[in-house]
Amino acid sequence: MKKQPETDILGEINKFLRYHDSLGIKEYPRTQLLERFLQKHGRPSVSQPGSKPQQRGRKFPKTVEKKHFFDPGLAKKVTLQDVREELGDCQRCLLHKTRTNIVFGQGPETAKLMIVTDAPGPDDNRLSLPVQGDAGDLLEKMLTAIGLSREDVYITTLVKCFPGRDAKPAANEIKTCLPFLFRQIEIICPTVICTMGLLAAQTLLHSRKSLFQLRGRFYNFNDLCSSELADKIVLMPSLHPALLLKNSELKKASWKDLQMIQQRLGEN
């Protein structure tokens, strides 16, 4: 049998490592077989206590953390109105076929709290405003409980078009809309982003975990971005008011999230 060239083997190993990295596997057990392979190909061996690590030879490719890349073309859009005008009567993906109105966002550019939901609902689609109807009424009560009003907060969506009743936006549709959301985040530069929905949380955190695994703690959003933001932003995944209306037992968990947000806003 013809021996496979070493360069091909290393190339296959590289692909294998990148595949594992995409699955979240970052470390491997240092077995004797792996140690012999590393020594043969000039990699540094495991250092003994008191010895200096070897620096010679090639190294395994470093795992690359996923980063959000912001559209440089949108960087010229200075205000939210500029971004809205660039979005225009958007037909960049198929979601334009299921919408009545684009739901761009609502609130001041100076907001310290930014709420991002997954997608517009039927009432949002009709009124061209985010989180309307019964869910909107509950959201206003939630904000009042932490000393805020809707007018204090900027509310927007992961995708700007209604995907249809009981439908979720597809991955390519989210990807198409993301540059506009990122520019909204850059312009507002809130102290806290609160995602309310699974897709918004997973997308902004580069995660496949469930919402209940993600919620209840802050994440450093700056670390997830390739661009420098004007200030530090933390992200809190939480629950959408529409979910709370259907499952009142979840309100306690949502209230804990809100209290943490209130405390963080009070520190700034």
Backbone as CSV, one residue per row, in Angstrom:
resi,resn,N_x,N_y,N_z,CA_x,CA_y,CA_z,C_x,C_y,C_z
1,MET,0.849,-1.200,0.000,0.000,0.000,0.000,0.883,1.247,0.000
2,LYS,0.555,2.191,-0.858,1.342,3.407,-0.964,1.202,4.241,0.298
3,LYS,2.352,4.692,0.825,2.363,5.479,2.049,1.855,6.888,1.784
4,GLN,0.975,7.360,2.624,0.423,8.704,2.465,1.474,9.735,2.847
5,PRO,1.708,10.760,1.999,2.707,11.793,2.319,2.413,12.458,3.653
6,GLU,3.493,12.849,4.347,3.348,13.469,5.660,2.539,14.747,5.594
7,THR,2.723,15.519,4.504,1.980,16.785,4.380,0.483,16.537,4.313
8,ASP,0.081,15.412,3.661,-1.337,15.076,3.587,-1.877,14.706,4.961
9,ILE,-1.059,13.963,5.732,-1.477,13.563,7.071,-1.675,14.788,7.957
10,LEU,-0.704,15.717,7.898,-0.808,16.931,8.703,-2.014,17.761,8.291
11,GLY,-2.298,17.760,6.978,-3.466,18.492,6.499,-4.760,17.897,7.024
12,GLU,-4.805,16.557,7.082,-5.989,15.887,7.613,-6.142,16.157,9.111
13,ILE,-4.995,16.162,9.818,-5.030,16.469,11.249,-5.559,17.886,11.474
14,ASN,-5.101,18.817,10.625,-5.547,20.211,10.727,-7.065,20.308,10.560
15,LYS,-7.604,19.596,9.566,-9.051,19.603,9.333,-9.793,19.003,10.531
16,PHE,-9.210,17.922,11.061,-9.815,17.243,12.196,-9.874,18.154,13.419
17,LEU,-8.769,18.893,13.662,-8.716,19.804,14.800,-9.724,20.933,14.645
18,ARG,-9.835,21.459,13.426,-10.779,22.551,13.195,-12.223,22.070,13.360
19,TYR,-12.473,20.831,12.934,-13.810,20.277,13.107,-14.129,20.127,14.592
20,HIS,-13.202,19.596,15.359,-13.406,19.467,16.802,-13.578,20.829,17.463
21,ASP,-12.818,21.819,16.980,-12.945,23.165,17.537,-14.357,23.700,17.329
22,SER,-14.943,23.428,16.167,-16.309,23.889,15.893,-17.319,23.218,16.811
23,LEU,-16.964,22.034,17.332,-17.835,21.320,18.253,-17.603,21.713,19.700
24,GLY,-16.576,22.548,19.917,-16.284,22.992,21.277,-15.245,22.151,21.988
25,ILE,-14.593,21.231,21.268,-13.544,20.402,21.876,-12.229,21.159,21.778
26,LYS,-11.668,21.546,22.904,-10.479,22.392,22.924,-9.230,21.664,23.406
27,GLU,-9.372,20.545,24.095,-8.225,19.877,24.685,-8.278,18.377,24.413
28,TYR,-7.097,17.723,24.440,-6.980,16.294,24.246,-6.080,15.711,25.330
29,PRO,-6.302,14.459,25.716,-5.399,13.824,26.693,-4.011,13.637,26.093
30,ARG,-2.976,13.896,26.859,-1.590,13.786,26.382,-1.129,12.332,26.545
31,THR,-1.456,11.485,25.601,-1.091,10.069,25.661,0.350,9.869,25.210
32,GLN,0.891,8.676,25.474,2.261,8.363,25.047,2.372,8.393,23.527
33,LEU,1.341,7.904,22.845,1.361,7.890,21.378,1.407,9.313,20.831
34,LEU,0.607,10.201,21.406,0.609,11.591,20.968,1.948,12.252,21.298
35,GLU,2.509,11.922,22.455,3.797,12.494,22.850,4.895,12.107,21.862
36,ARG,4.906,10.840,21.445,5.908,10.391,20.468,5.735,11.114,19.136
37,PHE,4.476,11.323,18.748,4.205,12.030,17.493,4.716,13.466,17.564
38,LEU,4.471,14.131,18.695,4.912,15.515,18.861,6.433,15.618,18.840
39,GLN,7.105,14.688,19.484,8.570,14.702,19.506,9.150,14.447,18.114
40,LYS,8.520,13.549,17.376,8.996,13.211,16.026,8.905,14.401,15.096
41,HIS,7.867,15.197,15.253,7.644,16.308,14.324,8.082,17.652,14.886
42,GLY,8.939,17.607,15.899,9.560,18.843,16.373,8.714,19.670,17.292
43,ARG,7.589,19.127,17.795,6.783,19.876,18.740,7.400,19.791,20.123
44,PRO,7.209,20.788,20.959,7.748,20.732,22.318,7.069,19.636,23.119
45,SER,7.832,18.884,23.862,7.282,17.838,24.707,6.818,18.436,26.024
46,VAL,6.171,17.610,26.816,5.686,18.085,28.114,6.877,18.427,28.992
47,SER,6.892,19.614,29.556,8.007,20.061,30.373,7.982,19.357,31.718
48,GLN,9.174,18.989,32.184,9.307,18.422,33.509,9.333,19.560,34.525
49,PRO,8.960,19.276,35.766,8.982,20.339,36.790,10.354,20.976,36.889
50,GLY,10.392,22.315,36.818,11.661,23.027,36.937,12.374,23.250,35.630
51,SER,11.927,22.597,34.555,12.596,22.760,33.265,11.911,23.837,32.457
52,LYS,12.641,24.452,31.503,12.092,25.498,30.660,11.434,24.872,29.439
53,PRO,10.292,25.356,29.024,9.628,24.785,27.859,10.428,25.065,26.592
54,GLN,10.452,24.072,25.700,11.145,24.229,24.429,10.326,25.111,23.509
55,GLN,11.012,25.943,22.718,10.339,26.875,21.830,10.537,26.533,20.356
56,ARG,11.332,25.502,20.052,11.657,25.210,18.655,10.515,24.478,17.968
57,GLY,10.602,24.463,16.629,9.673,23.668,15.836,8.336,24.337,15.619
58,ARG,7.521,23.658,14.781,6.191,24.159,14.483,5.228,23.802,15.603
59,LYS,4.118,24.502,15.631,3.101,24.251,16.648,1.783,23.903,15.970
60,PHE,0.920,23.247,16.733,-0.411,23.001,16.225,-1.088,24.339,15.952
61,PRO,-1.937,24.419,14.919,-2.643,25.692,14.681,-3.510,26.048,15.861
62,LYS,-3.457,27.311,16.239,-4.267,27.778,17.356,-5.736,27.751,16.965
63,THR,-6.579,27.388,17.919,-8.008,27.432,17.651,-8.449,28.885,17.576
64,VAL,-9.273,29.182,16.579,-9.731,30.555,16.356,-11.120,30.711,16.950
65,GLU,-11.264,31.600,17.920,-12.572,31.852,18.492,-13.434,32.595,17.482
66,LYS,-14.722,32.269,17.466,-15.629,32.942,16.557,-15.812,34.388,16.991
67,LYS,-15.784,35.279,16.019,-15.958,36.697,16.290,-17.041,37.257,15.378
68,HIS,-17.748,38.253,15.878,-18.700,38.979,15.043,-17.930,40.002,14.211
69,PHE,-18.077,39.944,12.895,-17.422,40.898,12.014,-18.443,41.934,11.563
70,PHE,-18.143,43.191,11.818,-19.063,44.267,11.480,-18.811,44.738,10.050
71,ASP,-19.868,45.099,9.360,-19.797,45.526,7.960,-19.144,46.907,7.876
72,PRO,-17.954,46.997,7.254,-17.296,48.309,7.160,-18.084,49.312,6.330
73,GLY,-18.918,48.802,5.412,-19.740,49.706,4.609,-20.767,50.448,5.437
74,LEU,-21.255,49.799,6.504,-22.246,50.439,7.365,-21.611,51.374,8.381
75,ALA,-20.292,51.298,8.525,-19.601,52.153,9.501,-19.772,53.637,9.174
76,LYS,-20.063,53.941,7.916,-20.258,55.332,7.508,-21.638,55.857,7.915
77,LYS,-22.509,54.941,8.326,-23.850,55.339,8.754,-23.769,55.777,10.222
78,VAL,-23.873,57.074,10.444,-23.578,57.654,11.758,-24.747,57.545,12.718
79,THR,-25.962,57.634,12.228,-27.146,57.612,13.084,-28.007,56.390,12.766
80,LEU,-28.931,56.099,13.668,-29.864,54.998,13.419,-30.725,55.277,12.196
81,GLN,-31.055,56.534,11.970,-31.845,56.893,10.794,-31.053,56.606,9.524
82,ASP,-29.740,56.840,9.561,-28.890,56.514,8.409,-28.938,55.010,8.108
83,VAL,-28.898,54.216,9.172,-28.934,52.757,9.007,-30.291,52.319,8.466
84,ARG,-31.351,52.948,8.988,-32.696,52.608,8.500,-32.840,52.942,7.021
85,GLU,-32.292,54.051,6.591,-32.369,54.434,5.183,-31.569,53.472,4.309
86,GLU,-30.441,52.992,4.828,-29.639,52.012,4.088,-30.400,50.691,3.955
87,LEU,-31.128,50.322,4.993,-31.936,49.098,4.946,-33.020,49.214,3.883
88,GLY,-33.618,50.402,3.785,-34.595,50.678,2.737,-35.785,49.732,2.764
89,ASP,-36.336,49.457,1.588,-37.427,48.495,1.431,-36.790,47.129,1.177
90,CYS,-36.161,46.599,2.212,-35.237,45.468,2.081,-35.876,44.235,1.440
91,GLN,-35.175,43.686,0.442,-35.555,42.425,-0.182,-34.321,41.535,-0.321
92,ARG,-33.438,41.623,0.689,-32.179,40.888,0.646,-32.355,39.402,0.929
93,CYS,-33.482,39.018,1.525,-33.765,37.599,1.765,-35.261,37.365,1.573
94,LEU,-35.685,36.127,1.739,-37.077,35.771,1.453,-38.070,36.282,2.502
95,LEU,-37.574,36.787,3.621,-38.491,37.253,4.659,-39.337,38.442,4.203
96,HIS,-38.890,39.146,3.158,-39.696,40.279,2.697,-41.057,39.821,2.169
97,LYS,-41.158,38.534,1.821,-42.417,38.016,1.288,-43.460,37.760,2.371
98,THR,-43.016,37.619,3.626,-43.957,37.322,4.710,-44.255,38.531,5.588
99,ARG,-43.605,39.638,5.324,-43.806,40.817,6.164,-44.828,41.764,5.545
100,THR,-45.396,42.588,6.415,-46.181,43.737,5.970,-45.337,44.995,6.110
101,ASN,-44.653,45.105,7.262,-43.792,46.256,7.541,-42.453,45.790,8.108
102,ILE,-41.411,46.535,7.808,-40.122,46.306,8.454,-40.202,46.820,9.888
103,VAL,-39.681,46.030,10.828,-39.622,46.444,12.232,-38.156,46.709,12.547
104,PHE,-37.759,47.961,12.442,-36.342,48.319,12.589,-35.931,48.422,14.049
105,GLY,-36.746,49.082,14.845,-36.408,49.269,16.258,-37.079,50.517,16.792
106,GLN,-37.036,50.669,18.098,-37.694,51.809,18.745,-36.940,52.173,20.009
107,GLY,-36.680,53.467,20.179,-36.020,53.922,21.391,-34.925,54.930,21.101
108,PRO,-34.341,55.500,22.154,-33.318,56.540,21.991,-31.935,55.964,21.678
109,GLU,-31.137,56.723,20.943,-29.765,56.310,20.643,-28.880,56.335,21.883
110,THR,-29.351,56.978,22.934,-28.569,57.090,24.175,-28.964,56.026,25.206
111,ALA,-29.764,55.058,24.815,-30.269,54.054,25.750,-29.129,53.268,26.389
112,LYS,-29.237,53.008,27.671,-28.254,52.187,28.393,-28.628,50.708,28.348
113,LEU,-29.899,50.444,28.095,-30.376,49.067,27.963,-30.932,48.859,26.565
114,MET,-30.471,47.807,25.915,-30.946,47.455,24.578,-31.525,46.043,24.639
115,ILE,-32.753,45.901,24.191,-33.420,44.598,24.176,-33.464,44.091,22.738
116,VAL,-33.058,42.841,22.551,-33.063,42.230,21.217,-33.887,40.952,21.276
117,THR,-34.995,40.913,20.551,-35.817,39.710,20.467,-35.477,38.960,19.180
118,ASP,-36.089,37.791,19.004,-35.754,36.963,17.846,-36.265,37.563,16.532
119,ALA,-37.554,37.866,16.496,-38.188,38.334,15.258,-39.478,39.060,15.595
120,PRO,-39.965,39.910,14.699,-41.248,40.579,14.941,-42.398,39.571,15.009
121,GLY,-43.369,39.855,15.876,-44.586,39.060,15.931,-45.662,39.673,15.052
122,PRO,-46.848,39.080,15.017,-47.933,39.595,14.153,-48.299,41.050,14.456
123,ASP,-48.408,41.411,15.736,-48.745,42.793,16.089,-47.614,43.747,15.716
124,ASP,-46.370,43.291,15.914,-45.200,44.110,15.548,-45.210,44.369,14.042
125,ASN,-45.499,43.327,13.282,-45.530,43.416,11.826,-46.585,44.409,11.355
126,ARG,-47.718,44.413,12.030,-48.817,45.315,11.646,-48.501,46.764,11.974
127,LEU,-47.875,46.979,13.138,-47.640,48.339,13.623,-46.244,48.866,13.309
128,SER,-45.375,48.003,12.804,-43.984,48.371,12.488,-43.210,48.805,13.732
129,LEU,-43.558,48.203,14.886,-42.900,48.486,16.153,-42.628,47.172,16.880
130,PRO,-41.527,47.073,17.627,-41.184,45.815,18.294,-41.964,45.582,19.587
131,VAL,-42.234,44.311,19.866,-42.861,43.841,21.109,-44.146,44.620,21.408
132,GLN,-45.160,44.360,20.617,-46.461,45.000,20.781,-47.482,44.006,21.350
133,GLY,-48.713,44.425,21.487,-49.779,43.553,21.962,-49.628,43.212,23.436
134,ASP,-50.124,42.034,23.820,-50.069,41.606,25.222,-48.635,41.476,25.718
135,ALA,-47.741,40.983,24.841,-46.330,40.860,25.219,-45.733,42.230,25.499
136,GLY,-46.128,43.218,24.721,-45.643,44.578,24.920,-46.130,45.167,26.235
137,ASP,-47.389,44.865,26.574,-47.937,45.354,27.845,-47.162,44.767,29.023
138,LEU,-46.848,43.462,28.933,-46.086,42.827,30.008,-44.667,43.379,30.071
139,LEU,-44.063,43.622,28.916,-42.710,44.180,28.903,-42.667,45.534,29.604
140,GLU,-43.661,46.358,29.365,-43.703,47.666,30.019,-43.791,47.522,31.546
141,LYS,-44.561,46.544,32.021,-44.654,46.293,33.464,-43.308,45.801,34.008
142,MET,-42.619,44.966,33.234,-41.313,44.446,33.646,-40.297,45.581,33.765
143,LEU,-40.325,46.481,32.798,-39.399,47.616,32.825,-39.722,48.563,33.984
144,THR,-41.009,48.782,34.208,-41.422,49.647,35.321,-40.916,49.089,36.646
145,ALA,-40.904,47.771,36.762,-40.476,47.125,38.010,-39.008,47.387,38.330
146,ILE,-38.208,47.727,37.306,-36.796,48.035,37.554,-36.511,49.522,37.314
147,GLY,-37.562,50.318,37.375,-37.396,51.763,37.317,-37.180,52.344,35.937
148,LEU,-37.625,51.631,34.902,-37.465,52.114,33.526,-38.813,52.171,32.822
149,SER,-38.853,52.894,31.723,-40.026,52.899,30.855,-39.587,52.477,29.467
150,ARG,-40.529,52.197,28.611,-40.199,51.821,27.234,-39.403,52.925,26.555
151,GLU,-39.688,54.169,26.909,-39.000,55.300,26.283,-37.522,55.378,26.668
152,ASP,-37.136,54.682,27.738,-35.737,54.684,28.182,-34.893,53.634,27.469
153,VAL,-35.544,52.691,26.820,-34.885,51.482,26.327,-34.947,51.433,24.804
154,TYR,-33.880,50.894,24.184,-33.946,50.665,22.739,-34.305,49.206,22.521
155,ILE,-35.373,48.978,21.766,-35.867,47.620,21.519,-35.790,47.325,20.024
156,THR,-35.207,46.201,19.682,-35.105,45.811,18.284,-35.171,44.295,18.171
157,THR,-34.945,43.793,16.965,-35.075,42.367,16.706,-33.861,41.841,15.945
158,LEU,-33.635,40.550,16.068,-32.532,39.894,15.359,-32.729,40.012,13.853
159,VAL,-33.924,39.710,13.378,-34.305,39.958,11.982,-35.406,41.007,11.980
160,LYS,-35.477,41.767,10.935,-36.368,42.930,10.917,-37.715,42.661,10.246
161,CYS,-37.931,41.443,9.793,-39.171,41.114,9.092,-39.882,39.942,9.752
162,PHE,-41.195,39.996,9.771,-42.044,38.936,10.319,-41.855,37.660,9.503
163,PRO,-41.447,36.555,10.134,-41.190,35.320,9.377,-42.439,34.497,9.094
164,GLY,-43.574,34.945,9.608,-44.806,34.170,9.473,-45.214,33.642,10.840
165,ARG,-46.475,33.398,11.007,-46.984,32.936,12.301,-46.385,31.573,12.658
166,ASP,-45.829,31.467,13.853,-45.208,30.237,14.374,-43.991,29.789,13.556
167,ALA,-43.432,30.684,12.764,-42.242,30.353,11.966,-41.010,31.005,12.571
168,LYS,-39.854,30.412,12.322,-38.592,30.958,12.797,-37.731,31.371,11.604
169,PRO,-36.966,32.442,11.726,-36.076,32.828,10.628,-34.984,31.779,10.430
170,ALA,-34.617,31.560,9.174,-33.566,30.596,8.840,-32.195,31.215,9.088
171,ALA,-31.177,30.368,9.130,-29.817,30.829,9.432,-29.346,31.872,8.420
172,ASN,-29.632,31.657,7.131,-29.179,32.615,6.120,-29.924,33.945,6.230
173,GLU,-31.164,33.902,6.715,-31.937,35.131,6.903,-31.391,35.926,8.093
174,ILE,-31.012,35.230,9.140,-30.384,35.895,10.293,-29.062,36.518,9.871
175,LYS,-28.272,35.769,9.122,-26.966,36.255,8.678,-27.104,37.515,7.827
176,THR,-28.141,37.572,7.013,-28.371,38.734,6.150,-28.693,39.981,6.960
177,CYS,-29.422,39.794,8.061,-29.868,40.930,8.870,-28.838,41.382,9.907
178,LEU,-27.915,40.520,10.279,-26.997,40.810,11.367,-26.200,42.105,11.211
179,PRO,-25.681,42.429,10.027,-24.905,43.673,9.910,-25.671,44.905,10.373
180,PHE,-26.970,44.927,10.152,-27.776,46.077,10.563,-27.940,46.101,12.087
181,LEU,-28.123,44.935,12.683,-28.202,44.881,14.142,-26.874,45.296,14.767
182,PHE,-25.770,44.824,14.217,-24.462,45.170,14.768,-24.204,46.667,14.688
183,ARG,-24.639,47.289,13.600,-24.442,48.740,13.484,-25.331,49.474,14.490
184,GLN,-26.541,48.956,14.738,-27.385,49.541,15.782,-26.674,49.466,17.138
185,ILE,-26.064,48.318,17.412,-25.349,48.141,18.679,-24.174,49.113,18.766
186,GLU,-23.421,49.260,17.669,-22.271,50.173,17.665,-22.691,51.607,17.948
187,ILE,-23.773,52.051,17.314,-24.228,53.435,17.457,-24.744,53.697,18.867
188,ILE,-25.560,52.788,19.385,-26.149,52.969,20.708,-25.120,52.705,21.802
189,CYS,-24.322,51.673,21.610,-23.311,51.243,22.596,-23.908,51.213,24.001
190,PRO,-24.909,50.358,24.225,-25.569,50.317,25.524,-24.665,49.706,26.594
191,THR,-25.019,49.912,27.820,-24.308,49.252,28.919,-24.646,47.770,28.949
192,VAL,-25.932,47.464,28.717,-26.414,46.081,28.758,-27.248,45.791,27.513
193,ILE,-26.997,44.642,26.897,-27.889,44.079,25.888,-28.629,42.933,26.558
194,CYS,-29.947,42.952,26.508,-30.748,41.841,27.018,-31.413,41.161,25.835
195,THR,-30.989,39.940,25.539,-31.661,39.183,24.484,-32.878,38.507,25.092
196,MET,-33.981,38.553,24.384,-35.206,37.900,24.844,-35.653,36.928,23.769
197,GLY,-35.106,35.736,23.848,-35.399,34.714,22.853,-34.192,33.838,22.610
198,LEU,-34.437,32.588,22.228,-33.356,31.618,22.036,-32.437,31.996,20.888
199,LEU,-33.012,32.354,19.738,-32.197,32.640,18.560,-31.304,33.853,18.778
200,ALA,-31.848,34.888,19.393,-31.049,36.088,19.660,-29.884,35.768,20.575
201,ALA,-30.138,34.982,21.626,-29.080,34.620,22.570,-28.027,33.748,21.902
202,GLN,-28.446,32.717,21.210,-27.501,31.801,20.569,-26.677,32.516,19.506
203,THR,-27.317,33.379,18.742,-26.608,34.067,17.659,-25.571,35.033,18.208
204,LEU,-25.942,35.859,19.164,-25.016,36.863,19.678,-23.930,36.254,20.558
205,LEU,-24.185,35.068,21.115,-23.199,34.419,21.976,-22.437,33.303,21.273
206,HIS,-22.725,33.067,19.973,-22.088,31.956,19.254,-22.243,30.658,20.041
207,SER,-23.459,30.348,20.417,-23.677,29.188,21.277,-24.817,28.323,20.748
208,ARG,-24.750,27.052,21.097,-25.838,26.134,20.781,-26.568,25.681,22.041
209,LYS,-26.195,26.254,23.168,-26.819,25.872,24.431,-28.271,26.343,24.475
210,SER,-29.048,25.720,25.336,-30.439,26.126,25.502,-30.495,27.475,26.217
211,LEU,-31.621,28.127,26.078,-31.789,29.436,26.714,-31.674,29.327,28.235
212,PHE,-32.126,28.222,28.785,-32.089,28.063,30.236,-30.686,27.747,30.744
213,GLN,-29.828,27.271,29.856,-28.419,27.112,30.205,-27.680,28.441,30.122
214,LEU,-28.121,29.318,29.227,-27.426,30.580,28.985,-27.863,31.695,29.930
215,ARG,-29.129,31.705,30.309,-29.682,32.853,31.051,-29.128,32.882,32.481
216,GLY,-29.336,34.061,33.108,-28.983,34.189,34.513,-27.566,34.651,34.774
217,ARG,-26.842,35.076,33.750,-25.481,35.577,33.949,-25.138,36.553,32.820
218,PHE,-24.118,37.367,33.063,-23.656,38.334,32.068,-22.504,37.738,31.255
219,TYR,-22.452,38.156,29.996,-21.362,37.783,29.102,-20.741,39.068,28.555
220,ASN,-19.434,39.065,28.363,-18.736,40.228,27.807,-18.909,40.228,26.292
221,PHE,-19.748,41.125,25.798,-20.028,41.158,24.362,-18.813,41.627,23.562
222,ASN,-18.000,42.498,24.142,-16.821,43.004,23.431,-15.889,41.886,23.007
223,ASP,-15.768,40.860,23.847,-14.879,39.736,23.540,-15.357,38.930,22.339
224,LEU,-16.624,39.096,21.978,-17.201,38.336,20.870,-17.151,39.105,19.555
225,CYS,-16.562,40.299,19.585,-16.565,41.165,18.405,-15.151,41.369,17.860
226,SER,-15.045,41.445,16.550,-13.750,41.716,15.921,-13.420,43.197,15.945
227,SER,-14.440,44.048,16.034,-14.248,45.495,16.032,-14.203,46.043,17.454
228,GLU,-13.527,47.180,17.591,-13.478,47.856,18.886,-14.774,48.628,19.097
229,LEU,-15.399,48.406,20.234,-16.599,49.151,20.584,-16.228,50.337,21.462
230,ALA,-17.059,51.367,21.452,-16.744,52.606,22.166,-16.679,52.397,23.674
231,ASP,-17.379,51.388,24.178,-17.403,51.144,25.620,-17.691,49.671,25.854
232,LYS,-17.558,49.247,27.112,-17.813,47.850,27.445,-19.313,47.572,27.433
233,ILE,-19.686,46.457,26.818,-21.079,46.033,26.757,-21.180,44.621,27.327
234,VAL,-22.124,44.405,28.220,-22.387,43.050,28.700,-23.731,42.591,28.162
235,LEU,-23.872,41.286,28.019,-25.089,40.713,27.440,-25.719,39.746,28.436
236,MET,-27.013,39.895,28.636,-27.779,39.022,29.521,-28.880,38.323,28.717
237,PRO,-28.810,37.024,28.537,-29.921,36.307,27.896,-31.083,36.148,28.879
238,SER,-32.288,36.417,28.415,-33.456,36.269,29.281,-34.640,35.766,28.458
239,LEU,-35.822,35.875,29.012,-37.022,35.260,28.443,-37.955,36.308,27.849
240,HIS,-38.556,35.975,26.725,-39.463,36.887,26.043,-40.785,36.982,26.808
241,PRO,-41.371,38.179,26.890,-42.661,38.318,27.579,-43.741,37.378,27.047
242,ALA,-43.724,37.092,25.750,-44.724,36.177,25.184,-44.600,34.782,25.795
243,LEU,-43.367,34.363,26.067,-43.138,33.066,26.723,-43.651,33.098,28.159
244,LEU,-43.458,34.220,28.825,-43.911,34.355,30.212,-45.439,34.348,30.312
245,LEU,-46.107,34.867,29.295,-47.570,34.865,29.288,-48.113,33.444,29.188
246,LYS,-47.374,32.580,28.503,-47.807,31.186,28.350,-47.334,30.305,29.496
247,ASN,-46.269,30.745,30.180,-45.672,29.943,31.250,-45.364,30.850,32.441
248,SER,-46.374,31.129,33.240,-46.206,32.089,34.332,-45.186,31.625,35.369
249,GLU,-44.921,30.307,35.438,-43.944,29.801,36.409,-42.527,30.258,36.087
250,LEU,-42.308,30.777,34.868,-40.982,31.248,34.475,-40.733,32.703,34.874
251,LYS,-41.746,33.368,35.377,-41.605,34.785,35.720,-40.565,35.016,36.818
252,LYS,-40.420,34.057,37.718,-39.443,34.198,38.796,-38.030,34.257,38.242
253,ALA,-37.739,33.387,37.265,-36.414,33.387,36.642,-36.183,34.691,35.887
254,SER,-37.212,35.160,35.183,-37.103,36.416,34.446,-36.862,37.588,35.395
255,TRP,-37.524,37.569,36.545,-37.368,38.644,37.517,-35.938,38.695,38.051
256,LYS,-35.322,37.546,38.248,-33.924,37.503,38.691,-33.011,38.145,37.658
257,ASP,-33.278,37.847,36.377,-32.487,38.458,35.301,-32.635,39.977,35.323
258,LEU,-33.868,40.439,35.477,-34.136,41.881,35.496,-33.456,42.570,36.674
259,GLN,-33.453,41.906,37.803,-32.798,42.493,38.980,-31.292,42.630,38.757
260,MET,-30.688,41.648,38.106,-29.266,41.726,37.798,-28.982,42.865,36.831
261,ILE,-29.876,43.041,35.845,-29.733,44.140,34.887,-29.861,45.479,35.606
262,GLN,-30.849,45.593,36.495,-31.047,46.826,37.255,-29.801,47.177,38.062
263,GLN,-29.213,46.172,38.686,-28.013,46.412,39.477,-26.850,46.860,38.604
264,ARG,-26.688,46.221,37.444,-25.591,46.592,36.537,-25.766,48.015,36.020
265,LEU,-26.991,48.378,35.658,-27.246,49.731,35.176,-26.995,50.760,36.279
266,GLY,-27.282,50.388,37.521,-27.070,51.294,38.637,-25.607,51.532,38.946
267,GLU,-24.741,50.630,38.486,-23.303,50.765,38.721,-22.635,51.694,37.721
268,ASN,-23.359,52.050,36.649,-22.782,52.873,35.579,-23.457,54.249,35.513
